[in-house]
Amino acid sequence: MKGKCVWRCGAAGLGLLAQVLGAEARLWTSQAGSQVEAEFVEMQAGFVVLRATDGRQFKIQMTQLSADDQVFLRENHLRPAAPPEAAPVAPVSAPVSVPAPATPPPSAASATEAGDTNTSTAWLVYAAPDPLPADQFPGLAGTNLPRTMLVGIQFGPAKTDVLYCAFESPDPQEPPSLLYLYSPSAEGFTRTVTRPGMRRKVEETRISSFRDIRLKSAFGDIRMAADLEFSCGFGRSDTVLLLATIQLSGAGQTSALLLGGMLNNDFIYGAGTLNVFPLLTRPELSVKTWMMRGPALTGFCQMGRLSLVPKSGMGSALALEVVERDSGRVLDRMKTEINEKKLVAGQPDRTIFQSLSLQAGKKVLIKAILDLGPFFGKVEKSSNFY
């Protein structure tokens, strides 16, 4: 999509949508008591999308709305056979295991995959953080909320090891210009800090960046230091790319990695309870073998919602083996680098690409292996290609 965007769609598109739907604005109230005058747009898997009278668009979990608003939605916008989904809530102080990474979409090729059995990340255990409604974000005035996108990043095992972020854009056609940061435990952020964005141009796109956001934590004997950077405005004015440089140390060993990914699917817009995702999770290879002007292996190394690029203390290249399925004979071996430039340019799911020389009609197994060092071990993924 070219051009600027008002949160999730262009201003012209909003006007056309209003004409088609014939929607009328009403006053919506959250369970915490905050209110916004907005029109109903659509339902999305338990979330309601609203458009405020000034054109801004919000996505709010239905269960976070008042009882009257939930009744209104059921009676007017939900089919009887499709009741709203209730979001599961973990016990506040109960330890929870690291969630499995999201399943990548199926490829267009005829391929079957076998996941890795890496168990070296048992040290990654988190306690569920206390819920934080947007209108209880410390130091953030209620008048700012309609202009903000909010999310939480858990960087350590304790429930207080969360960095809460609120990106504010006074002009919805420009990327966010202010970032509010708060953490119950992180040094330097126990009181809300406001960071102005640094403007720069990437090709013809205006980008705002927020840098030098440093966090520390410890998972038992394993220490972690992270340096975060947010770049806003790739493709659309409301996109936010997270880049996190991670240093790990423990038991006399060290390693480093770069994580990155778009955060827009995790944001709430002005109202609701902030979504929180862990910075570190169990890694896996999200790769597919399919036809792209010839057979090729494509994808990325996935860590939860983010893409991983190995640095020091890890293998820098992905090792590939092409094995004939009928005989088990290794037909080819090769290595391919993880493309950091793709990640930094806002394409986190395209950091792996390797063309393959395969004989037509021969059934082969493509085995990919990446050594992620002492703290994450090796990750593997195999694809049967026909």
Backbone torsions as a table, in degrees:
resi	resn	phi	psi	omega
1	MET	NA	131.8	-179.9
2	LYS	-99.8	158.4	174.5
3	GLY	87.4	178.5	-177.7
4	LYS	-82.9	170.7	-174.5
5	CYS	-144.4	142.6	173.0
6	VAL	-92.3	95.3	-176.3
7	TRP	57.4	-75.5	-174.7
8	ARG	-121.5	-12.0	175.8
9	CYS	-156.9	161.1	-174.5
10	GLY	-66.8	160.1	-178.4
11	ALA	-61.6	-40.8	178.4
12	ALA	-62.6	-40.3	178.7
13	GLY	-64.0	-36.9	178.1
14	LEU	-63.7	-43.1	179.9
15	GLY	-62.8	-43.3	179.2
16	LEU	-64.2	-41.4	-179.9
17	LEU	-62.4	-39.6	179.3
18	ALA	-62.5	-38.6	179.3
19	GLN	-66.7	-40.3	-177.4
20	VAL	-68.3	-45.7	-176.2
21	LEU	-77.5	-28.0	-174.7
22	GLY	62.1	30.7	-175.0
23	ALA	-72.6	149.5	176.8
24	GLU	-116.5	143.6	180.0
25	ALA	-72.8	144.7	173.9
26	ARG	-142.1	167.0	-179.3
27	LEU	-89.3	119.2	179.1
28	TRP	-103.1	142.6	-176.7
29	THR	-128.4	131.1	175.7
30	SER	-83.1	165.3	177.9
31	GLN	-64.0	-23.1	177.6
32	ALA	-82.0	-7.8	176.5
33	GLY	102.1	-6.5	178.0
34	SER	-73.7	149.7	-174.7
35	GLN	-130.5	151.4	175.5
36	VAL	-148.5	137.8	175.2
37	GLU	-89.8	119.2	-172.7
38	ALA	-157.2	162.6	175.6
39	GLU	-99.0	146.5	173.3
40	PHE	-72.8	134.6	177.0
41	VAL	-108.9	-58.0	-178.9
42	GLU	-167.7	167.7	172.5
43	MET	-102.5	142.0	179.0
44	GLN	-137.8	92.5	172.9
45	ALA	49.3	57.4	177.7
46	GLY	88.8	-3.2	177.2
47	PHE	-112.1	149.9	174.8
48	VAL	-112.3	132.2	177.5
49	VAL	-98.9	124.2	-178.5
50	LEU	-120.2	150.6	175.7
51	ARG	-120.9	118.8	-179.4
52	ALA	-70.2	165.5	-176.5
53	THR	-65.2	-20.5	178.2
54	ASP	-91.1	6.7	176.8
55	GLY	97.0	-8.3	179.8
56	ARG	-75.4	148.3	-174.9
57	GLN	-118.7	139.8	-176.5
58	PHE	-129.4	149.2	175.4
59	LYS	-121.8	114.5	-171.0
60	ILE	-125.5	135.7	176.6
61	GLN	-63.9	130.6	-174.0
62	MET	-59.3	-37.3	-177.9
63	THR	-69.5	-10.2	177.3
64	GLN	-88.3	-6.0	178.9
65	LEU	-87.0	162.9	179.0
66	SER	-63.6	162.0	-179.7
67	ALA	-60.4	-39.2	179.5
68	ASP	-63.5	-41.3	179.7
69	ASP	-66.5	-37.8	178.5
70	GLN	-65.2	-40.0	176.3
71	VAL	-62.9	-42.5	178.5
72	PHE	-58.5	-43.7	-179.1
73	LEU	-66.6	-42.8	-179.5
74	ARG	-63.0	-39.1	-176.2
75	GLU	-78.1	-25.5	-172.2
76	ASN	-115.2	-24.6	-171.1
77	HIS	-133.0	3.2	178.8
78	LEU	-117.7	137.0	175.1
79	ARG	-75.7	146.1	-179.7
80	PRO	-57.8	-30.9	-176.9
81	ALA	-83.2	-3.2	-176.9
82	ALA	-130.9	73.9	179.4
83	PRO	-65.1	156.4	-178.0
84	PRO	-64.5	144.8	179.1
85	GLU	-82.4	133.2	177.0
86	ALA	-93.1	130.8	-179.3
87	ALA	-72.9	130.0	177.8
88	PRO	-66.2	141.4	-179.6
89	VAL	-119.2	122.4	179.4
90	ALA	-77.6	150.8	174.3
91	PRO	-55.2	141.7	-170.6
92	VAL	-59.2	-43.8	-172.8
93	SER	-110.1	5.8	-177.4
94	ALA	-78.0	138.2	176.6
95	PRO	-68.8	139.4	-180.0
96	VAL	-126.5	145.4	177.9
97	SER	-77.0	159.2	178.7
98	VAL	-62.3	129.1	-179.4
99	PRO	-67.3	146.0	177.1
100	ALA	-67.6	143.7	179.2
101	PRO	-59.4	154.4	-179.8
102	ALA	-63.4	143.7	179.2
103	THR	-73.0	124.5	179.8
104	PRO	-67.2	155.2	179.9
105	PRO	-65.8	148.9	-179.9
106	PRO	-66.0	146.9	-179.8
107	SER	-86.1	171.4	179.8
108	ALA	-82.2	-5.3	-176.1
109	ALA	-89.9	165.2	173.1
110	SER	-87.7	95.4	-177.6
111	ALA	-145.8	144.7	172.6
112	THR	-120.4	147.7	-171.2
113	GLU	-121.8	150.2	172.0
114	ALA	-121.6	120.8	-176.7
115	GLY	-75.4	168.1	179.7
116	ASP	-81.9	166.6	178.8
117	THR	-118.0	33.5	-178.2
118	ASN	-65.2	122.1	179.4
119	THR	-118.1	18.5	-174.8
120	SER	-80.7	1.6	-176.7
121	THR	-108.2	29.5	179.0
122	ALA	-64.0	-18.4	179.5
123	TRP	-73.5	-13.8	-178.1
124	LEU	-87.1	87.3	178.0
125	VAL	-127.0	133.1	-177.3
126	TYR	-119.5	147.6	167.3
127	ALA	-92.9	136.7	-177.2
128	ALA	-65.8	128.7	-179.8
129	PRO	-72.2	157.3	174.3
130	ASP	-66.3	142.0	177.9
131	PRO	-61.2	141.0	176.3
132	LEU	-125.2	105.1	173.7
133	PRO	-67.3	149.2	-177.5
134	ALA	-57.3	-39.3	-176.4
135	ASP	-77.2	2.3	173.6
136	GLN	-111.6	12.5	175.8
137	PHE	-64.3	116.9	-174.7
138	PRO	-58.4	133.6	174.7
139	GLY	76.6	4.0	-179.6
140	LEU	-106.2	114.2	-177.3
141	ALA	-68.1	146.6	-179.9
142	GLY	-59.6	-28.3	179.8
143	THR	-69.2	-19.0	178.8
144	ASN	-83.8	-24.0	-170.3
145	LEU	-56.1	-42.4	-179.5
146	PRO	-62.1	-14.0	-178.7
147	ARG	-105.7	13.2	-172.4
148	THR	-118.6	151.4	169.5
149	MET	-116.1	128.6	-170.2
150	LEU	-125.7	144.8	179.1
151	VAL	-159.8	157.8	175.9
152	GLY	-121.0	142.9	179.5
153	ILE	-121.8	118.3	179.2
154	GLN	-89.4	119.4	-173.5
155	PHE	-109.8	-2.4	180.0
156	GLY	-147.8	175.4	-173.3
157	PRO	-75.2	-25.8	-176.7
158	ALA	-75.5	154.0	-179.3
159	LYS	-67.2	-17.7	177.2
160	THR	-89.6	-5.8	-178.1
161	ASP	-82.6	62.9	-178.5
162	VAL	-130.0	135.0	171.0
163	LEU	-103.0	116.6	178.4
164	TYR	-94.1	133.2	-174.0
165	CYS	-124.4	135.0	175.3
166	ALA	-129.8	112.9	-179.8
167	PHE	-94.8	123.2	-177.7
168	GLU	-112.6	135.5	178.0
169	SER	-129.0	98.8	177.6
170	PRO	-57.7	-31.4	176.7
171	ASP	-112.4	110.5	-175.6
172	PRO	-65.0	-12.7	177.4
173	GLN	-90.8	2.6	176.9
174	GLU	-121.0	154.9	176.7
175	PRO	-65.2	159.8	-179.0
176	PRO	-52.8	139.5	-178.9
177	SER	-109.6	-12.8	179.4
178	LEU	-132.9	143.9	176.3
179	LEU	-128.9	123.3	176.2
180	TYR	-99.9	130.5	-176.9
181	LEU	-124.9	132.0	178.2
182	TYR	-145.3	141.1	175.0
183	SER	-145.1	137.6	175.9
184	PRO	-66.5	-19.7	-173.5
185	SER	-130.4	-23.7	-172.8
186	ALA	-70.5	129.7	179.5
187	GLU	-58.9	130.9	179.7
188	GLY	91.4	-7.5	-176.7
189	PHE	-130.1	12.1	179.6
190	THR	-70.8	-15.6	164.7
191	ARG	-117.1	142.7	-174.3
192	THR	-58.0	129.2	179.3
193	VAL	-109.4	136.6	177.6
194	THR	-107.2	124.9	179.1
195	ARG	-114.9	127.4	172.5
196	PRO	-78.8	149.1	179.0
197	GLY	-81.3	148.1	174.1
198	MET	-97.3	123.3	-176.2
199	ARG	-87.6	140.3	174.4
200	ARG	-154.4	169.6	179.8
201	LYS	-114.1	132.7	170.9
202	VAL	-116.1	108.1	-169.5
203	GLU	56.5	-115.8	-179.0
204	GLU	-105.1	10.1	-175.8
205	THR	-103.5	134.8	175.6
206	ARG	-85.2	124.3	-177.0
207	ILE	-117.9	142.1	169.4
208	SER	-112.6	138.3	-176.2
209	SER	-124.6	146.9	174.9
210	PHE	-127.1	117.3	-170.9
211	ARG	-122.5	176.7	173.4
212	ASP	57.2	49.3	175.5
213	ILE	-107.5	104.0	-169.6
214	ARG	-108.7	134.9	-178.0
215	LEU	-132.6	151.0	176.3
216	LYS	-136.4	148.6	175.4
217	SER	-160.2	176.0	177.5
218	ALA	-143.4	129.3	173.1
219	PHE	-102.4	87.5	-172.9
220	GLY	66.0	-122.0	-179.5
221	ASP	-87.7	-2.9	-179.0
222	ILE	-97.1	119.4	-178.1
223	ARG	-98.3	143.6	-179.8
224	MET	-128.4	136.1	171.4
225	ALA	-126.3	133.9	-176.9
226	ALA	-129.0	140.1	174.2
227	ASP	-120.3	112.7	-173.9
228	LEU	-100.3	146.7	172.2
229	GLU	-138.4	134.8	175.9
230	PHE	-113.8	129.9	175.4
231	SER	-118.3	125.1	-171.3
232	CYS	-117.0	135.6	173.2
233	GLY	112.2	12.8	176.9
234	PHE	-71.2	113.5	176.4
235	GLY	79.9	-46.7	178.3
236	ARG	-133.5	157.4	-176.9
237	SER	-67.8	-21.5	-175.0
238	ASP	-103.5	11.7	179.1
239	THR	-83.7	144.7	179.1
240	VAL	-133.1	121.2	176.8
241	LEU	-103.3	123.1	174.7
242	LEU	-94.4	131.2	169.1
243	LEU	-121.7	125.6	-177.4
244	ALA	-127.3	116.6	174.4
245	THR	-90.0	119.4	-171.9
246	ILE	-113.5	134.3	172.1
247	GLN	-117.7	129.0	178.0
248	LEU	-120.1	142.0	178.9
249	SER	-149.6	150.4	179.4
250	GLY	164.4	145.3	179.1
251	ALA	54.9	36.7	177.7
252	GLY	74.5	12.1	-179.2
253	GLN	-123.1	152.0	179.0
254	THR	-138.1	155.6	171.8
255	SER	-158.2	164.2	-178.3
256	ALA	-139.9	152.1	178.1
257	LEU	-152.0	161.1	175.1
258	LEU	-116.0	128.0	176.5
259	LEU	-113.7	147.9	177.8
260	GLY	-162.2	154.3	177.4
261	GLY	174.7	161.7	177.0
262	MET	-79.7	137.8	-175.0
263	LEU	-101.2	0.4	-169.2
264	ASN	-62.5	-29.7	178.1
265	ASN	-72.6	-13.4	-179.4
266	ASP	-98.6	-12.7	-175.9
267	PHE	-71.6	149.8	157.4
268	ILE	-108.7	154.8	-173.3
269	TYR	-115.7	91.1	171.3
270	GLY	84.5	-27.2	-176.7
271	ALA	-149.9	156.5	-179.1
272	GLY	108.9	-178.4	178.0
273	THR	-93.0	133.8	-175.9
274	LEU	-64.1	134.9	170.2
275	ASN	-76.0	140.9	178.8
276	VAL	-125.2	129.7	176.1
277	PHE	-125.2	148.5	-179.8
278	PRO	-76.4	140.9	179.1
279	LEU	-70.2	-43.7	179.8
280	LEU	-108.2	133.8	174.6
281	THR	-143.0	-177.8	177.4
282	ARG	-69.1	125.9	-179.2
283	PRO	-80.1	157.6	172.2
284	GLU	-154.9	158.7	176.0
285	LEU	-87.1	121.9	175.9
286	SER	-106.6	79.8	-176.0
287	VAL	-127.0	153.1	179.6
288	LYS	-134.7	145.6	171.8
289	THR	-104.8	118.6	-177.3
290	TRP	-154.9	178.6	-174.5
291	MET	-91.0	121.4	173.7
292	MET	-138.6	84.4	-171.7
293	ARG	56.1	39.0	-173.4
294	GLY	121.1	160.5	-178.3
295	PRO	-64.9	141.6	-179.3
296	ALA	-154.3	152.4	172.5
297	LEU	-100.9	125.9	-177.4
298	THR	-134.9	160.0	175.4
299	GLY	140.0	-143.5	-177.4
300	PHE	-163.7	166.7	171.8
301	CYS	-90.0	119.2	-169.7
302	GLN	-102.1	135.5	171.5
303	MET	-128.3	92.4	-176.3
304	GLY	63.1	-119.5	-179.9
305	ARG	-86.0	-3.4	-169.5
306	LEU	-116.1	165.3	176.9
307	SER	-104.8	140.3	-173.9
308	LEU	-112.3	134.4	170.9
309	VAL	-119.5	117.2	-178.7
310	PRO	-69.5	145.4	178.0
311	LYS	-124.8	-136.5	-175.6
312	SER	-66.6	146.3	-179.7
313	GLY	78.7	7.6	178.9
314	MET	-134.4	162.1	173.5
315	GLY	-69.1	132.7	-176.2
316	SER	-85.1	-12.7	-174.6
317	ALA	-128.8	150.9	175.6
318	LEU	-86.8	123.7	179.1
319	ALA	-89.8	132.9	-178.2
320	LEU	-122.6	141.1	172.2
321	GLU	-127.5	133.6	174.1
322	VAL	-105.5	115.1	-173.5
323	VAL	-117.1	130.5	175.0
324	GLU	-70.2	123.5	-172.4
325	ARG	-69.7	-35.5	-176.8
326	ASP	-70.0	-40.6	-174.5
327	SER	-105.1	-18.5	-175.2
328	GLY	78.9	6.6	-177.6
329	ARG	-77.6	135.4	177.1
330	VAL	-77.3	117.8	-177.7
331	LEU	-89.7	-30.0	-176.0
332	ASP	-160.0	149.3	172.0
333	ARG	-130.7	142.1	179.1
334	MET	-157.5	168.3	175.3
335	LYS	-130.7	147.0	177.4
336	THR	-137.2	138.0	-178.9
337	GLU	-76.8	150.7	171.8
338	ILE	-80.3	126.2	-171.8
339	ASN	-85.4	96.6	-179.6
340	GLU	-66.0	-31.5	-178.5
341	LYS	-61.4	-36.4	177.9
342	LYS	-62.5	-41.0	-180.0
343	LEU	-64.1	-48.5	-177.5
344	VAL	-65.3	-29.0	-179.4
345	ALA	-84.3	7.3	176.9
346	GLY	88.4	21.7	177.3
347	GLN	-123.0	64.6	-172.7
348	PRO	-64.7	-21.6	-177.9
349	ASP	-94.1	13.4	-177.7
350	ARG	-128.2	33.3	-175.2
351	THR	-86.7	-8.8	178.2
352	ILE	-121.0	126.4	174.1
353	PHE	-152.3	125.8	177.2
354	GLN	-145.4	119.2	174.9
355	SER	-69.5	146.2	-177.4
356	LEU	-122.4	137.7	175.2
357	SER	-98.1	100.5	-176.7
358	LEU	-120.3	140.9	179.0
359	GLN	-76.5	131.3	-178.1
360	ALA	-57.1	133.8	175.9
361	GLY	83.1	-6.5	-178.6
362	LYS	-91.6	130.0	178.9
363	LYS	-83.1	124.2	-176.8
364	VAL	-131.9	159.9	173.0
365	LEU	-111.2	125.7	176.6
366	ILE	-101.0	115.6	-178.7
367	LYS	-109.2	124.3	-179.9
368	ALA	-114.5	134.9	-178.7
369	ILE	-134.9	134.3	177.0
370	LEU	-132.9	124.2	179.3
371	ASP	-88.5	113.3	-178.0
372	LEU	-102.9	22.0	169.7
373	GLY	82.1	-170.1	-169.6
374	PRO	-69.0	-22.5	-173.6
375	PHE	-95.8	-18.4	-179.3
376	PHE	-124.0	-15.5	179.1
377	GLY	71.4	-160.5	-179.8
378	LYS	-96.8	143.0	173.1
379	VAL	-116.6	142.8	-176.7
380	GLU	-134.1	153.1	174.6
381	LYS	-151.8	134.9	179.7
382	SER	-122.5	142.7	178.2
383	SER	-130.4	132.0	171.9
384	ASN	-87.7	121.5	-179.4
385	PHE	-114.2	133.5	-176.2
386	TYR	-102.3	NA	NA
